[in-house]
Amino acid sequence: MIDPKSFLYAVDPATGVATLTFDRPERLNALTFEVYDELRRTFYELHDEEAVRVVVLTGSGRGFCSGGDVEDIIGRLFERDMRGLLEFTRMTCDLILSIRRCRKPVIAALNGTVAGAGAVIATACDMRVAAESAKIAYLFTRVGLSGADMGAAWMLPRIVGLGKASELLMTGDFISAEEAHRIGLYNRIVPDGTALEAATELARKLARGPSFALEITKDSLNREASMDLVGALEAEAQIQAALMLHPDFRESYDAFVEKRDAKFL
């Protein structure tokens, strides 16, 4: 049973939408070692959680996530040797892998500040629904670290292009929600106070869809990033042929003929 202690977790059994909420509003939901570790383990568990069809990730209070906690993480990192530091950075990277490998669509509902590791976590999600005040920054170079952190240098160029990704990762500057939407980093912008509602509505729409087809689509987006065109085309041909044998494809046809809504598995 999924029962995290360092953040909130809830599932709507009627829709299959799970909501994970960072819950340190007094610290703008800054991450601790415990949150990092428990969040990655939760996403790995969600991969096989039959009751969940779509995941929404959000934050309580005035921000989504401001990155690593200055006291609970950054200050304590100075106590570690190279082996200990590598253990931490590999764990943070494994969190991103757990989000990308989760077979369920993951939607970030961004309210307020989205910074540092919080920005990378949002980037790892499949879609981002943001409040008008949801500014975002990849702050790593501001503290003398590489902008290539937790997979940011792999994911971000694929979303916004190499030039804009270079600017964001090298300067560490905040950009507004409007700019993030303009460059394709945010999928939608909604009025302040409504990001979670809008993200949940999108999640419910996806949850009503064919879960296996969505899983395969996400997997293809991950895999084809490292394929050439010929390999990608053959992979998609085989995948699509296999899905044509899935009951959801027949259900879609029957629903169309019978003029009713499809009921996907």
N, C-alpha and C positions, 0 to 999 in steps of 0.2 A: 504494500500500500504506500502510495506517495504521501509523505507527511513531513515536509520540510520545516525546520525550526528557525531559519534565519531570514525567511521572507514568507509572504502569504501565498496560499494556494487554494483555489476553489474550482470546482467543476459544475457546470450546469448540465444535469443529466438529461434534460429535455432536448438540448441542442448538441451536446458533446463538445462545448467550448470550455477549455480550461484557461483560467486567468492566473498568472503569476505576477505578484506585486512586490517590488522592492519596498521595504517598510522601515526605513530609517529617515523619515522626513526631516528631522532636526539636523541631519548631516547631508541634506540633499541626496539621500540614498547612496552615499559613498559606500564602496565595496570593502568588505573585510575578507580575510583569508577564508572564513567560514562560508560567506555568501558565494564567493567564487567556486569553492569546492562543492557545496551543496547544490548550486544552480547547475553545474555541469552534470552531476549525478542525476539530478531530476530530469534533465533533458534526455539523458540516456534511458531512463525509466519510461519517459513519455513515448519513446520510440515504439514500445510494445504495449502501451496502455490502450486496451480496446475501447474503453469508455470515452476516450478523447479523440476527437476528429480534427480540431484546430486549436492552436495555442495563442493566447494573447499575453504579451509581456509589457508591464507598465510600472510606474512608480507612484508612491503616495506623496501627497504634499505638493510642493512648488517645483519639483524637478523629477525627471525620469531617472537619471543617475549621473553623478558628478565624477565618476571614476574611482580610483583607489583612495581609501581614506588616508589622509596625511599622517595621522597618528597611528592608526591600527595597522597600516601596511607600510607606507613609505618610510616612516621612522624606524620600523623594525627591520626593514630590508638592509639597513646599514650594519646590522648585527650578523648578517649571513656571509659565508664565503661563496666562491664561485659555484660550488656544487649546490649549496642551498638556494642561491639565486636562480640557477637553472631549473631546479625543482619547481620554483614558483612560476617562472615564465612558461615552462612547459605545461603547467596546470592551467594557466590562463588561456593558453592556446588550445588546450583540450576542451575548454568551455566552448570556444568558437566552433570547434569540430563537432561537439555534441549538438549544437543548434543546427548546423548545416546538415548533419547526418540524421537528425530527427525526421522521421518519415511524415510527420504532420506539418502542414503549413504553420509558420510562426509569424505573427503580426506584432510589431512594436507600436504601442500607443504612447506617443512622446508628449509629455507635458513639462514645459519649462526647460531647465538646463539639461543638455545632453553632451557630456564632456569626457575626454580621455577614454578610459576603458568602456565607459557607458556609451560613447559614440561608436566604438567598434562593435559592441554587443548589438546595438541598434542596426548597424550595417550588416551584421550576420543574419538578421531576421529576413524573411522573404519579402515583407512589405513593411512600410513605415507610414503610419497615420499620425500627423503632428499637429499640435496646437499652434496657433499663430505666434505664441511667445517661445516656441521650442527652438531656441538657437542651439547650434551644434559646433563643436570644435574637437579636433584631434590634437590634444595639448602636449604630446610627448616631447617635441623638440624644445618646448618652453622650459622644460626641466632638465635639459641636457641629454635626453634619450632619443633613440631613433623613432622617427615617425612610422617606421615599419614595425608595428607592434600588434600582436594577436591576429596576424593575418590581414591587417589593414592595407598593406601594399599589394596584396593579391586581390582583395575584394573591391576596394574603392575604385581603381581604374576601370574595372568591369562595369561599374554603375555610372560613373560620371566622366570617364575618359582619363587618359594619362596626364594630360596637361593640368586639368582641374584637380585631380588627385595629388599631383606633385605640389601644387600650391597649398592645398589644405594640409597635407602631411608635413610639408617643410616649414610653413609659417606658424602652424598651430593656432591660427586666428579663428575666432567665432564667425560664423555666417548666420544670417537670419533664416527663419523658416521659409520666407519667400524666395530667398536665393537658393536654399537647399531644394526647394520644389522646382525651381527653374532649371537646375542642372540635373534633375532626375533622382536626387538622393532621397527626397521625400515623395511618396506616392500621392498623398493628399494633405491639404491643410484645412483645418476646421477651427471654429472659434474656440477660444480658451475655455476650458472646463468641459469640453465635449469630445476630447480625443479618445478616451476610453469607450465612450458610447459609440462613436463612429467606428472604431476598430472592432468592437464587439459585433456591431451590425455586419461589417464585412466578414468577420469570422463566422457568423451564423450563415451567411450566404454560402461561403465555402463549405461549411459543415453539411449543408443540404446537398452538396454536389457529390460526385463519384470519388470516394476517398482513395481508392487504389489508383485511379487515373491521376489524381493530384500528387500522390506519392511518387509515381513514376515520372511525372513532369519535373518535380523537384530533383529527383535523382539524376535525370537527364541534364538539367541545368548545371548540376555539380560536375558530372562526368564529362560533358562535352566541352567544358572549358579547356581541357587538355587534349582534345582531339583535333585532327584536321577535318576538312569538309567531307572528304570521302568516307572517313571513318564515322563521322557524325551521321551522315545520311544513311549509311547501312545500319547503324545502331537504331536510328529512328524507324527505319523500315521494319526491322525485326520486332521492335517494341510495339509498334502500332498494329502489326499483324497479330501479335499475341493478345493485345487488348481487345481486338475484334472478336475474340473467343470468350471474353469476360461477360458475365451476366449483365453488367451495367450497360454495355453497348446494346444488347437486345432490349433491355428495359427502356432505354431512351427511345428506341424505334417504336416499341409497343405504346409508350405513352404518347408519342406524337400521333400515331394512327388513331388512338382512342381519345385524343384531345383531353389529356389529363396531365398533371404534374408527374414527372418521373420520381420514383422512389429508389434511390441508389443504395447499394450496400455500404 
